[in-house]
Amino acid sequence: MLRVGSNAACMACRNLVSTNMGVRFRIPLQKLHPLSRAIHHRYSNNTNPQRPPHRTAARYFTSMSRLPMRSPKPPPGSGGRGHQQQRNFWVARLAARLLKLRYILLGTAVGGGYTAKKTYEEWKDMLPDFSEYNWVIPDFVWELSEQIDLDKLAKALPEIEEIAKLLPDLDKIGENFTFIKSLLSSGVSLGSEVKGASGLQLLLETSGDPPLKATDSSAAATQDSSDKQYKKSSDKEKIDQLQEELLRTQLKYQRMLERLEKENKELRKVVLQKDDKGIHQRKVKKSLIDLYSEVLDILSDYDSNYNTQDHLPRVVVVGDQSAGKTSVLEMIAQARIFPRGSGEMMTRSPVKVTLSEGPHHVALFKDSGREFDLTKEEDLAALRHEIELRMRKSVKEGQTVSSETISLSVKGPGIQRMVLVDLPGVISTVTTGMASDTKETIFSISKAYMQNPNAIILCIQDGSVDAERSIVTDLVSQMDPQGKRTIFVLTKVDLAEKNLASPSRIQQIVEGKLFPMKALGYFAVVTGRGSSSESIDSIKDYEEDFFQNSRLLRDGMLKAHQVTTKNLSLAVSDCFWKMVRESVEQQADVFKASRFNLETEWKNNYPRLRELDRNELYEKAKNEILDEVISLSQVTPQHWESILQKKLWERVSTHVIENIYLPAAQTMDSGTFNTTVDIKLKQWTDKQLPHKALEVAWETLQEEFARFMAEYRGKDQDDIFDKLKEAVKDESIKRHKWNERAMDSLRVIQHNALEDRSITDKPQWDAAIQFMEETLQSRLKDTESVINDMVGPDWKQRWLNWKNRTPEQHIRNETKNELERLLKLHDDHTAYLANDEVTTVRKNLEGRGVEVDPVLIKDTWHQLYRRHFLKNALSHCNLCKRGFYYYQRHFVDSELECNDVVLFWRIQRMLVITANTLRQQLTNTEVRRLEKNVKEVLDDFGEDLEKKGQLITGRRVQLAEDLKKVREIQEKLEAFIEALHKEK
């Protein structure tokens, strides 16, 4: 009955619960169990809207299920049936407990999984965020990983049997070590036994009666000692064999490691090359070593004298000449990049080499965009030639070496990142062809680089020569006495092992016991057989083979980490970056303080001016100069023609008066005058006039250009540009070449102008007369001045100014007075004195006590007659003002002949036409060509840093330059430090 009731109650509960699930089972109330009905009546009357009856009933049954169950007592008379029910009840309870255990396990699994997930999330949050480094690994790497055939890669890896062959026989090694241990442990007892046997034998010998037994024991002891010695020698052989076996095993491991590194290098190269082919082209950030190299380049440009404030680390490679410095550097760079010579000096200036890793093995200069492919021999030859040319170009005339640094970058797979500076080799004697101060210059350059307290000194010593002949070791000891930043490298060890009778001397060198200098580390390398045609790979193979078979390594004189250039490059790179991390922030603070000082000085001295460096000032001056040149095109044609006409007449007037007009006019014949004038004008036009005209035009252009620049200079222009403008003007004028093809056309134009004699109107006639009067008056004035200088002051000047005549002037004055009397008597006298007239004048002067030379008489007559003729020509010119009528009517027989007026009209017209022609050539051609020349000069000056430094000078310029450089250095250093911290 209890089971049935329980089932009925459960059914009631299910019905009520099912109501909540949206399913209603309608069961008649009479069919329910009495207990179920009671429950129904009790909870169906519930008026609480917050608690539905079915939910209350369900909670009631739930609470009932938590009560402890007691086994009911069987009714009397039930017998075994009650026991059977009780057993079934316990089976049900056991099943329920098992089911409960299942839920516990399920809950434990769910809770454990949640806890593990929470712990994973916590650990994940503790890890740094690597998302900002995703640019390092391109997207195509993941695509490439999907394309890699893993089966082929697995086949390419060495088999387990090959690796097992390389491993040593551990059992055999264990037996050998057990044998050595037993040998060492028995050494004491063996020694005591031998010592005891020797004492017993000595005792028997002194007793005087040695028994036979003692003799036998002595013989047995001797036999045992011989056995022991034999055993000892065999043990030594076993030890040598064991050592050789260990060395062979080490070499096998080394070969395997190199082979794997080579495969890794090739794989990385393929990956990087695939990126270069354009799968995903993206802007790659500059590498850490490139950022650092840029800072060093800026510092090198900032101070060519290597300022001691520049304490940034470098690897300074120093050594004696032909010690193998360049070869060591080439092995580190993995390319034959430097020019080579047999015994002669090849490194003539410092070469800064920035080594970094990249997809291709290339080299490039910092000031050039060309990349040299180091895998091609023709590019290698071109690179060596370019380095040699740059070295020779940097060396000044009369010098052998230079302190100017050549900056070179080398990139390639597997290259260690560092910055090295290869210096000229230290010499002991100056040879023929070198400058006398070459030795001292090399020492000063080396000391300048090594005195940097953060520079790493890579001291190269030639192992094939006597160590006592080295010079560089003493120099390095002076600069780094404690050896805290020196790495010693012994080169040509193969020759040293062959030549030295005692190889232990090499051991003393690499252990730092032979030289007084100290070092962080000592290395021994081989850089080839001495042939310049050897490749880097062949040198590496030769170096590896040598050290594998060398007794230096086999006998323990050298350790494995002290040999090969590979180990050297790793050690130098580690030391370099350690020094960089220790010192770079301190150097950044130094430049920060320098920047503050410079900015303070600028604010105090130039508060109203912008901080323009030399390049910016040059660009400003360049624009001003170009504006001034353009102003030439704004000059009016009238201005050009007036200037040209005036300057041309000033240039040719003397020739016209002295060689054309006076000789023709002094003939006193109209026909002869015109003939002489025509001949002389033709000769003048053919030979001299066009050249003079072009010279005048070119000088006029120069003067106008200079005038405009001077006018601009006064309009609030910066006087810091004066020197530059003057240099640009001079250089532009020097480069300007006048168009000579215009000379032929100008000659024709001038010839036609001078051939024309027809004056068409009265204004032209009056203009010619005016031009003639001005010219003759100017010449008369000049002649009067010459005569006054000849004869000295007159009586008025002598009395008023207290001046006296010199004896020569007195003679000239007496001669002048005598010649003037002659001219009064003969007004129409010719231009030349006859010999008898000269004699007469001379005798007359001698009669008055004046000794005179005939040459002086003729010279004085020339000036007096010239004055007389010019006065007569001026009076004739006044008469010709009314002669245009006779000229126009062609009255040849008229007493008034004005041929000289026609001549001056022809000259004047030629001047006007020539000025117009030259003006057209100036404005249409020459001004533009001059502007072009100015631009070229400015461009050339802009590329010449030395020239700009000479032309734009002053404390203001230098201060702005220093500010710009210090700011740039500080920014670069801060970017480098940030990248350095990220790499950590």
Summary of the structure (lengths in Angstrom):
residues: 984
radius of gyration: 57.1
end to end distance: 81.6
largest distance: 205.5
contacts: 2712
relative contact order: 0.05
helix: 68%
strand: 5%
